[in-house]
Amino acid sequence: MGRRKNQSTKTTNSCSTDLAQGSATPGFEDEVGVIDHDESMSMCDPDLDKAVDDSMGEPEVSFVDANDKTSADYYFDSYSHFGIHEEMLKDLVRTKTYQNVIYQNKFLFKDKVVLDVGAGTGILSLFCAKAGAKHVYAVECSDMAERAKEIVETNGFSNVVTVLKGKIEELELPVAKVDIIISEWMGYFLLFENMLNTVLYARDKWLVDDGILLPDKCSLFLTAIEDAEYKEDKIEFWNNVYGFDMSCIKKQAMMEPLVDTVDQNQIVTNSQLLKTMDISKMTPGDASFTAPFKLIAERDDFIHALVAYFDVSFTKCHKLMGFSTGPRSRSTHWKQTVLYLEDVLTVCQGESIVGTMTVAQNKKNPRDIDIMLKYSLNGQRCSVSRVQYYKMR
C-alpha cells in the first residue's frame, strides 16, 4: 500500500537529465473540516466542480498479470489488528472532521436510523448515537466487530448502537431502510481497496429515497513534483548495489506507486482535477475512468513524478464541510500517492505536460488498482512522449 508504480517502453524522448532542487513556496495549514489545496478550493465554496481542459484519445488498456499477488486474502484480516485503527483514530483531520460533521449538524441525525459501513471500532456510530440518532447499525466484517461491541457497551450505547459482524453484501439488517449511510471508505489514491462499491451496494439496498450519504462527494487531483533526491535514493539505488547490477528490481520499484508525504515546496505545476464522484448518484463502474490532464509549470524546474491526492466533502451539512489530502494541506494517514516517471522532465515556466490517466479495478482482485499514464511534453529544453503502467497492490 505504500509504494510506487512502473512504466512501459513506448517512448520517444529527447530530454535533459540534469537535476536541481525546486524553489520554495510559502506554506499553510488548513483548519480541520475545511479544505485548502493547490487550487485554493475551500470547502466553504459550494462550487466544487472544475473544468478539465485538454483531452487525448481513449487508451488501449492491458493491465492484468494472472500471477500477480493481490490483497484479497488478507484485506479484512488486516483490519482485525488494533494498530491500523489507532492510526486512523489519531488522524485528527479525518476523525475530527467526521466528529464536527455529526456534532455540528445534529438536525440531520435527530431520530434517524443510521447505517455505518465498515465501522471498525465504532467511533462514527458512537458520534451518531451521541448526536441523537434513533438507532445505528454498525457493520464491520473483521474481528474488530467484537471489540466494537465491547466499546459500545462500555460507553453505555448498547440500546442505540447494534454492531453486526459480516459483509454488507451477505447480511440482512433488522430494518428495511435507513435514513443515513455514513462511512469512512476512502483508501490510498481514493480508490485503493475498493470499499466504495460496498457503500454503493448499501445505498441501493437500504437507503431511503431522500436519504443522506456522508460523505457524498470526492474529487481526485493530479500535480507534478521535483523529487531528485528521493528518486535517486529509492529508484536509481538499484543500478549499483555494492558494485552489483540489481536494476531488475528497479523496474518493479517503478511500477509500484509510493504512498508518502510530499513537501509542498516540491510542487512544480498547478493541480488538475481528474474526477469528481457524487456518491449519491454514481454507479460502481464510474470508479473506473479515463481522464485528461494538463499540468502547467509554475517555475523553471525538473519533474520526476506525478502526485495524486483527493478531497472529501459533506455537502448536506448546514455549512459545507470536508478535508483535503493534498500536499498543501494538513497531513493525513492517506498522505499522497507518488507515481515516478521514467523520464526526468526539464520544464520552463508556462510549459504544459498533457496526457490522460486511466484508472481501473484489477480484474483478478477488484480491491487493487491498475493505472495507465499517457503523457507528453514539447518544451524548449525537453521533448518526450510516453506510456507508463502502474500497479497498486
C-alpha positions in Angstrom: 0.0 0.0 0.0 2.9 2.4 0.3 4.8 2.1 -2.9 5.4 3.3 -6.5 4.5 2.1 -9.9 6.1 1.2 -13.3 6.1 2.4 -16.8 6.1 0.7 -20.2 8.6 1.1 -23.0 6.6 3.0 -25.6 8.6 6.2 -25.8 10.2 8.9 -27.9 12.5 11.1 -25.9 15.0 13.9 -26.2 15.3 15.4 -22.7 17.9 17.0 -20.5 18.5 14.9 -17.3 20.3 17.4 -15.1 18.9 17.5 -11.6 18.0 20.6 -9.5 16.1 21.4 -6.4 12.8 23.4 -6.8 12.4 26.8 -5.2 10.5 27.1 -2.0 6.9 28.4 -1.9 5.2 29.6 1.2 3.2 27.0 3.1 0.0 27.0 5.1 -2.0 24.6 7.3 -5.7 24.2 6.9 -8.5 24.1 9.6 -9.9 20.6 10.3 -13.1 20.3 8.3 -12.2 22.9 5.7 -10.3 22.1 2.5 -7.3 24.1 1.3 -5.3 22.6 -1.6 -3.2 23.7 -4.5 -6.0 25.3 -6.4 -7.2 27.1 -3.2 -10.5 25.3 -3.2 -12.3 25.9 0.1 -14.9 23.6 1.4 -16.9 26.7 2.2 -17.1 27.3 -1.5 -20.1 25.3 -3.0 -18.6 25.4 -6.5 -16.6 22.1 -6.3 -16.6 21.2 -9.9 -13.7 22.3 -12.2 -13.5 22.0 -15.9 -10.9 19.6 -17.3 -9.1 21.1 -20.2 -7.4 19.3 -23.0 -8.1 15.7 -23.9 -6.4 12.7 -25.6 -7.8 9.6 -27.3 -9.1 6.6 -25.4 -6.1 4.4 -24.4 -5.9 0.7 -25.0 -5.5 -0.9 -21.6 -3.9 -4.2 -20.9 -3.2 -4.5 -17.2 -3.6 -8.0 -15.8 -0.9 -10.5 -15.0 -2.6 -13.7 -13.8 0.3 -14.4 -11.5 0.2 -11.1 -9.6 -0.1 -11.2 -5.9 -3.1 -9.3 -4.5 -4.5 -8.1 -1.2 -7.8 -10.2 -1.4 -6.8 -12.8 1.1 -5.7 -10.5 3.9 -7.8 -7.4 3.4 -10.3 -8.0 6.1 -7.8 -9.7 8.4 -5.6 -6.5 8.3 -8.5 -4.6 9.9 -8.6 -7.0 12.8 -5.4 -5.5 14.3 -5.7 -2.5 16.6 -2.7 -0.7 15.0 -4.4 0.3 11.8 -7.4 1.6 13.8 -5.1 3.5 16.1 -3.5 5.2 13.1 -6.9 6.2 11.7 -8.3 7.4 15.0 -5.2 9.5 15.6 -5.6 11.1 12.2 -7.2 14.3 13.5 -8.1 15.7 10.1 -10.1 12.5 9.3 -11.7 11.8 12.7 -12.3 15.4 13.9 -13.9 16.3 10.5 -16.4 13.4 10.9 -17.0 14.4 14.5 -17.6 18.0 13.5 -19.9 17.0 10.7 -22.0 15.0 13.1 -22.0 17.2 16.2 -22.5 20.4 14.3 -25.4 19.0 12.2 -27.4 17.2 14.9 -30.6 18.1 13.0 -29.6 15.6 10.3 -29.3 12.8 12.9 -32.1 13.5 15.3 -34.4 10.4 15.5 -32.9 9.0 12.3 -31.8 5.4 11.6 -28.1 5.3 10.5 -26.0 2.6 8.8 -22.3 2.8 9.5 -20.5 0.8 6.7 -17.1 -0.5 7.8 -17.5 0.6 11.3 -14.1 -0.5 12.7 -14.0 0.4 16.4 -17.4 2.0 16.1 -16.3 5.6 16.6 -18.6 7.1 13.9 -21.5 5.1 15.3 -20.9 6.5 18.7 -20.7 10.0 17.3 -24.1 9.5 15.6 -25.6 8.0 18.8 -24.4 10.9 20.9 -25.9 13.3 18.2 -29.4 11.9 18.8 -29.7 9.1 16.2 -32.7 6.8 16.8 -30.6 3.7 16.1 -27.3 3.0 14.5 -26.4 -0.3 12.7 -22.6 -0.6 12.7 -21.4 -3.2 10.2 -17.9 -4.5 10.4 -16.5 -7.6 8.7 -13.2 -8.0 10.6 -12.8 -9.4 14.1 -12.7 -5.8 15.3 -16.5 -6.1 15.4 -16.2 -8.0 18.7 -14.1 -5.1 20.2 -16.7 -2.6 18.8 -19.5 -4.4 20.7 -17.5 -4.1 23.9 -16.7 -0.5 23.2 -20.4 0.3 22.6 -21.4 -1.5 25.8 -18.7 0.1 27.9 -19.8 3.6 26.8 -23.5 2.9 27.5 -24.9 3.0 24.0 -26.0 -0.7 23.6 -29.6 0.5 23.4 -28.8 2.7 20.4 -25.9 1.0 18.5 -26.1 -2.5 17.2 -22.9 -4.0 15.9 -23.3 -6.6 13.1 -20.3 -8.7 12.0 -20.2 -9.7 8.3 -20.0 -8.4 4.8 -22.6 -5.8 3.8 -23.3 -7.9 0.6 -24.1 -11.0 2.7 -26.0 -9.9 5.7 -29.6 -8.5 6.3 -30.3 -5.6 8.5 -33.1 -5.8 11.1 -34.8 -2.8 9.3 -36.0 -2.4 5.7 -34.5 1.0 5.2 -32.1 3.5 6.8 -32.2 7.3 6.7 -28.4 7.9 6.6 -25.4 5.9 5.5 -22.1 7.1 6.9 -18.7 5.5 6.1 -15.0 6.2 6.0 -14.4 4.2 2.9 -11.6 6.1 1.2 -8.3 4.3 0.5 -5.0 5.4 -0.7 -5.4 7.1 -4.1 -9.0 7.4 -3.0 -10.0 4.1 -4.6 -7.5 1.6 -3.3 -9.2 -1.3 -1.5 -12.5 -0.6 -3.4 -14.7 -0.2 -0.4 -16.7 2.4 -2.4 -18.6 -0.4 -4.1 -19.7 -1.7 -0.8 -21.1 1.7 0.1 -22.9 1.9 -3.2 -24.4 -1.6 -2.6 -25.7 -0.5 0.8 -27.1 2.7 -0.8 -29.0 0.9 -3.4 -30.4 -1.7 -1.0 -31.2 0.2 2.2 -31.1 4.0 1.8 -34.5 5.7 1.6 -35.2 7.7 -1.5 -34.4 11.1 0.1 -31.6 9.6 2.3 -28.2 11.1 3.1 -24.8 9.7 2.3 -21.8 11.0 4.4 -19.6 11.9 2.7 -21.3 12.5 -0.6 -18.6 13.9 -2.9 -15.0 13.1 -3.5 -12.5 14.6 -6.1 -9.2 13.2 -7.3 -6.4 15.6 -8.3 -3.1 15.4 -10.0 0.1 17.6 -9.8 3.8 17.2 -10.6 6.8 17.4 -8.3 10.6 17.7 -8.3 11.9 14.7 -6.4 15.5 14.1 -7.5 17.0 13.2 -4.1 14.4 10.6 -3.1 14.2 9.1 -6.6 17.9 8.7 -6.6 17.8 7.1 -3.1 14.9 4.7 -3.7 14.9 4.0 -7.5 18.3 4.6 -9.0 19.9 2.9 -6.0 19.3 -0.5 -7.7 21.6 0.3 -10.6 24.7 -0.3 -8.4 24.3 -2.1 -5.1 27.8 -2.6 -3.6 29.1 -3.0 -7.1 26.4 -5.3 -8.4 23.7 -4.5 -11.0 20.3 -5.1 -9.4 18.4 -3.0 -11.9 15.8 -5.7 -12.4 14.3 -4.7 -9.0 14.3 -1.1 -10.2 11.6 -2.0 -12.7 9.4 -3.4 -10.0 10.0 -0.4 -7.8 9.0 1.9 -10.6 5.7 0.0 -11.1 4.5 0.5 -7.6 3.3 3.9 -6.5 4.8 5.3 -3.3 2.4 6.4 -0.6 4.2 9.2 1.2 4.0 12.8 2.4 5.1 15.3 -0.3 6.7 18.6 0.7 4.7 21.4 -0.8 7.9 23.1 -1.9 8.4 20.2 -4.3 5.3 21.1 -6.3 6.2 22.4 -9.8 2.8 22.7 -11.6 -0.8 23.6 -11.0 -3.2 20.9 -9.7 -5.6 19.3 -12.2 -9.0 17.8 -11.3 -9.2 14.3 -12.7 -12.5 13.1 -11.4 -15.4 14.2 -9.1 -17.6 11.4 -7.7 -21.1 12.1 -6.5 -21.6 9.1 -4.2 -25.3 9.6 -4.1 -25.7 9.2 -7.9 -22.7 7.3 -9.3 -22.6 3.6 -10.3 -19.8 1.1 -9.4 -18.5 1.4 -12.9 -17.9 5.1 -12.6 -14.9 4.3 -10.4 -13.0 3.1 -13.5 -12.4 6.0 -15.8 -10.0 7.8 -18.2 -9.4 11.5 -17.5 -7.4 14.1 -19.5 -5.0 16.4 -17.7 -2.9 19.5 -18.4 -0.2 20.4 -15.9 1.3 23.9 -16.4 4.8 24.6 -14.9 4.8 27.4 -12.5 8.6 27.8 -12.5 11.7 26.5 -14.3 12.5 23.2 -12.7 12.8 19.4 -13.2 9.9 17.0 -12.8 10.5 13.4 -11.5 7.0 12.3 -10.5 3.3 13.0 -10.7 1.3 13.1 -7.4 -2.3 12.2 -6.9 -4.4 13.2 -3.9 -8.1 13.6 -3.1 -10.6 15.9 -1.4 -13.7 14.8 0.5 -16.8 16.9 1.1 -20.0 16.7 3.1 -22.5 18.9 1.1 -25.6 18.1 3.1 -24.4 19.9 6.2 -25.7 23.3 7.3 -22.3 24.7 6.3 -20.3 22.8 3.7 -17.5 20.8 5.3 -14.7 18.5 4.3 -11.0 18.0 4.0 -8.1 17.6 1.6 -5.3 15.1 1.5 -3.2 17.4 -0.8 0.4 18.3 -0.1 -0.6 21.9 0.7 -3.0 20.8 3.4 -2.6 19.4 6.9 -1.2 15.8 6.7 -3.4 12.7 6.9 -2.8 9.0 7.1 -3.7 8.8 3.4 -0.6 11.0 2.6 -0.3 11.4 -1.2 0.3 8.9 -4.0 3.6 9.4 -5.9 4.0 7.9 -9.5 7.6 8.2 -10.6 8.3 9.0 -14.2 10.9 7.1 -16.2 12.0 10.4 -17.7 13.3 13.5 -15.9 11.3 16.3 -17.5 13.0 19.7 -17.9 10.3 22.3 -17.8 10.3 26.0 -18.2 7.6 28.2 -16.6 4.4 28.1 -18.6 5.1 24.9 -20.5 2.5 22.1 -20.2 2.5 18.4 -19.7 -0.6 17.0 -21.3 -2.0 13.5 -21.2 -4.5 11.1 -19.8 -4.8 8.8 -16.8 -6.8 5.6 -16.9 -7.8 4.1 -13.6 -9.3 0.6 -13.5 -10.0 -2.1 -10.9 -7.7 -5.1 -11.3 -9.6 -7.9 -12.9 -8.2 -10.5 -10.6 -8.7 -8.6 -7.4 -11.0 -5.5 -7.6 -9.6 -4.2 -4.4 -6.4 -3.4 -6.3 -5.9 -0.7 -8.9 -4.3 -0.6 -12.3 -3.2 2.8 -13.7 -2.1 3.7 -17.2 -0.5 7.1 -17.7 0.0 8.7 -21.1 1.9 12.0 -21.1 3.8 14.2 -23.4 5.9 17.4 -23.2 7.0 19.5 -26.1 9.1 22.2 -24.4 12.1 24.4 -25.1 14.6 22.0 -23.4 12.7 18.7 -23.3 10.5 16.7 -25.7 9.0 13.4 -24.6 6.0 11.2 -25.2 5.5 8.1 -23.1 3.0 5.5 -21.8 3.6 4.1 -18.3 1.8 1.4 -16.4 1.4 1.2 -12.6 0.0 -1.4 -10.3 -1.3 -0.5 -6.8 -1.3 -3.6 -4.6 
